[in-house]
Amino acid sequence: VPSSPVLLAAGATEGIVLGSIYVLIGAQLGALIAFMIGRHLGREAVERRGWMDALAKTKFGGWLLDEKTSQNRLMAAVFYCRLVPGINLDALSYVAGVTPIATWRFALATFGALLPYTVLLVAIGNQLVKLGPTDLILVLLGILFVAAIPVLWRYRATHSARV
């Protein structure tokens, strides 16, 4: 389930403070559960399939898996990856579980990166319910238009390449 509609709905139904708290608790728990699954089941599965050696030979995999890697560096990697749009955050949590990052550092980096995005979208959801029906329809159409731009761009690029 994409998180953005949930964040908007939380703001619309619960307000900024409670909506943010509820979403942050749920997102943090979900990330920690995925991290723990990766920590307890993922590394063994990755090693058993021989993927760990291949991953360790890559530019980023080498330092991600190295037990001597700075915990601050691993924490920064989790933090910045959570801020990048389009990255699968569940997969990030599973992968982080395979690395030597401490659980508390993963949790802190996750919370720090989730906080601004969550509060912003919850606040937007809270403001959307205060709009009149006409304004709300215009905002939703604008959002749909902006969301459609990458799809239309890709469609155009695909079809113009065939000509």
N, C-alpha and C positions, 0 to 999 in steps of 0.2 A: 504494500500500500504506500503510495507516495506520501511523504510527510507534510508537504505544504498545505493540502486541503484540510488535514487534521489540525494543523496549527491555526489556520484561519478559523475553523469551526470552534476551536477552543477559545479563541479570542471573542468570537461572536456569542458564545453561550456562557462562558465563565468569567469574562473580563480579562484584563491584562495580567493582573497579579496571579489569581488562581489558575487561569488558563496556562500561564507560563510555568507555574509550579507543577501542575499535573503533567504537562507535556515533558518537562525536564525530568521528572521522576520516571515516567514511562520510557523515554529515550535512553536515559542513563541505565536503567535496569536491563533494557533490551541489549544495549551495547555490552554491558558486563556479562550477561548470559552468553552472548555470542563469543566474547573474549574467552570466557572460561571453557566453552566447548572447544574452541581452537587450542587453548592451553592444554586441556586434558586428552583430547582425542585427535586434534589436527596434526600435531607434530609427529606423532607416531604414524599416522596414515601417510603423511607426506614423506617421511623417511622410508617407510615400507615400500612405497612406489618408486623410490629412487629420485624423487623430485628435489629433495633437500640439497643433494650434491650439485645438481644442475642449477638450482636457484643460488647457491652459495658462490657459483662462478660468475654470476652476472654482476654488473656494476653496482646495483643497489642491494641485491640479495646478500652480497658478501658482508657488508657492514650491518645489515638488518639482522642477520643470524649470528653474528659474532658475539660471543658471550662477553667480550671485553669492550663492546661498543658502549659509548657514553649513554647513560640513562637519560640525560638531558637531550641528547640528539634523537633518541628514539621517541621521547615525549614530544619534541618539536615536530617530528615526522607525523605522528598521530594528529597533533593539533592542526598542522597546515593541511594535511590530507582531508580532514573533516571540513575545512573551509572551502575546498575546491568543489564547485558545482558539478554534478554529474558522476561523481565517484560513488560507487555502491558502498554505503556506510556499513552495511551488514558484513560484506566481504572484508572491509577494512578491519572490523573488529575480530573476525576469524583469523586473518593474517597476523594481526598484532598479537594474538594469542600464541602464535608459533614463535614469535621473537622473544628475546630475553627481557623485555620491558617489565618492570614491576607493575603489579596490578593497580596499586594506588596511583602510580604515575599515569597509567592508561586512563584510569577513571578521572583524574584531574584534567588531563589534556582533552578528553572527550567532553567533559562538562564545560571547560573554558571555551571550546570551539562551538558547542551547541548553544550556549547562553545568548550571544548577540543575535544569531539567526532566529532563535526561538522567540525571543522577546519582540523582535521586529515584526515577524509574521503574525504573532498573536495580537500585537497592537493594531496591525492592519486589519485583521479579522474583526477586532473590536470596533474599529472605525467604519467598516463596511456596513454593519447593521444600523448605523446611525444615518446612513444615506437614505434618501427617498427612493421609491421604486425606479424612477427614470434615471437618476444618477447611478444607482446600483447596476442597472442594465448597461449603461454606457461604460462603466468601469469593467464589468465582466466581458463585454465585447472587446474592449481595449486589451484586456489580458489575453483573451483568445487570439486576437490579432497578433500580438507580440509572440505568443507561444507558437503560432503557425509560421512565423517567418523562417525559422530553420528548416521546417518541413518543406515549405515552398522553395526555399533556396536549394535544398537537396534534390527535389523533384526537377527543378529547372536544370540543374547541373547534370543530372542523369539523362534527361531527355535531350538536352542540347549536345551531349557527347555522342549520341547515337546518330545525329544528323550528318 
